[in-house]
């Protein structure tokens, strides 16, 4: 039943928006939890519900670039040297 309603909403939005890919309409509709009015507004504003590349890089920077450079070495500052008397 929900699948049928979603397909009807996709058909409605696609016909309203003109030359818009139904997959884009589906993503935007799902982004707005099936709210046709919100999805229509988003589509008119150019929303494609695609994650931006900067968003993807923000959470995965460690996976993409590996560990941070210069992580070896002491974690505390070195002790000051104490002068010795001769």
C-alpha angles and dihedrals in degrees: 000000000000091000090055092049091049092050090050091051091048090051091048094049093044091052091047095048098044116209100025124132110248089225090059090048090050093051093048092045091051091046087060094044094248096310102147095194094052091045091050091051091049093048091051088052090053099256113158096174089236114143110244117244091240090057091052092048094047094064098034103042092115092050093049101041102027125224120346117271121256095024093137121091135054120333093210125056115265118262118258111254115248114225114240123217118236 
